[in-house]
Amino acid sequence: MSHPAASLSARRAPIGAWRLHPGHAMSLSPKKTAVLRIFCGRVWVTLGGPYQGAPNELGDRFLGPGDVLAVPPGARLVMEPVARPDDAGPVHFDWSDATASAAPSRFAREVASPARDLGEALGRAGVATVRVLRGLLGYSEFLAAGRGRVLGPYEAGHW
């Protein structure tokens, strides 16, 4: 029985999250520089031509969770899950265009993201403040009870 991800050709391979089950292999060949990111599991990767860079950048590699591999255009990547007796689950990975997976800029990391978090926190604090004020205003009739208002039988404790 074959898993659908294992039978896709490189030409039809969509960009995004993938799974590859033990006992299956996958071959990918990007037209533009692509990035392989491993999220869960371990794979044995063979990377072949076109030969660019140092000779030790080609050939067999083992990748695990958190590992990232840039694959040059026209290269052929073949990968297979490394089967371990204690883990029969699929390997989870992402195959994406290198330009789409570029790291965020320093400004985005250190200013924009915290500013977004702060805005969200202030918004939630504002909503919480309004809810507290509404709650307190709702109790104002109980605070005024006994000052000219007659309590009902359930409010006065007489059942």
Disulfide bonds with the S-S distance in Angstrom:
none
